[in-house]
Amino acid sequence: MFDMAGDDAIQFGLGEPDFQPPPLAIEAFVQAMRDGRNKYTTTAGHPELRAKIATLWHHLLPDIDESNVCITMSGTNGLLDIFLALVNPGDNVLIPEPYFPLYPPDVEICGGQPNLYPCRFENGFVPSVADLEERLDENTVAILYNFPSNPTGGNVNEEQRDELIAFAKENDLWVITDEVYDRIVYDTPHVSFMGAGYDKVIMVQSFSKTFAMTGWRIGYLLSPDDEAMAQLTKMQYYVTACSNDAMQHAVLQALEKAPDYPESMCAEFKARRDMICERLNAMPGVSCHVPTGAFYVFPKVEVPGMTSEEIAMALLEGGVLCSPGTAFGAAGEGHLRFAYTISREDISRGMDRVESVLSDLRGD
Ligand SMILES: Cc1ncc(COP(=O)(O)O)c(C=O)c1O
């Protein structure tokens, strides 16, 4: 669809901020290279950066230190490390559907089975424990939670988080918590799965979204469990040996000198969220939750007789690129995903086009 989009197509397809990293981080990156920081680092990464990251989580995990952090070359890299460490052939992992498209293939690469559980529109895209219990079997080793979610924008409150943690604890499952959108939240503070009364938890983190560094490829894994950290770091060694030396220095500078950078982007994302939700909810046949995190909306879009892929193709012909819900698993049928990572002017022009195409398709 990206290839088919015309030059003037309005791009709601991309899951990356239309911002640049903090300028001081770019300067620090260049300077670090000039200073000769172009070497391998230890596999887990620079101790100063890891120690800084550990302090960022002390409000939830007061006892962690640098040994609980492993720097990775992105969330993508971190996810693979986790599945390599946890999954043996024949194991299965509970994975949310609709899902970030790498989860099921990652589990399969490690010889396991993705065991999909539904996150339904009716429940704000938060799973029910009954649905999880129904899918659990003796080969289930872990459950992955992703809040705020890509693609749905779904998010949990503390009560829901506690129920989901209790389910994992009762069944002795590893919790993999993908919180790469933790600092892109609106209205209420982020609810983490860390420090919630259960320590068999591994968090996937990334600087891609929160510091607009998608092309840099840097993130980290964090767990209060020492043995998990040892195994994850071993997998990180096999996958890519270590992260980039100069970049780790630059990220440390960003965390120390531009600590509120993510929140500064959020103000703009929030204005866009309000705008796109209002426009979509005013269209006949469209209904959309107002997400409290990430930068996606995942509205239900009904055009009788058409699949979400057909609707997305018709929108493409009308000059709008968005993703069909089925790009995120079969449960995404009936939905489209719009990323509001473009300007408010473009959102407005894009929504005009969506309104007109849907109205033609529905014969309204
Ligand atoms: C939910 C989720 N997890 C992980 C990632 C991976 O991000 P990165 O590899 O850029 O760190 C993404 C990227 O879109 C995502 O949406």
The ligand as a Gaussian input file, in Angstrom:
#p B3LYP/6-31G(d) Opt

LIG

0 1
 C        4.072000      -2.025000      20.404000
 C        5.425000      -1.885000      19.787000
 N        6.443000      -2.554000      20.321000
 C        7.671000      -2.467000      19.819000
 C        7.932000      -1.686000      18.724000
 C        9.325000      -1.674000      18.193000
 O        9.885000      -0.413000      18.121000
 P       11.438000      -0.224000      17.847000
 O       11.948000      -1.481000      17.248000
 O       11.534000       0.925000      16.910000
 O       12.055000       0.059000      19.162000
 C        6.901000      -0.982000      18.108000
 C        7.115000      -0.180000      16.886000
 O        6.217000       0.202000      16.175000
 C        5.606000      -1.067000      18.669000
 O        4.572000      -0.398000      18.149000

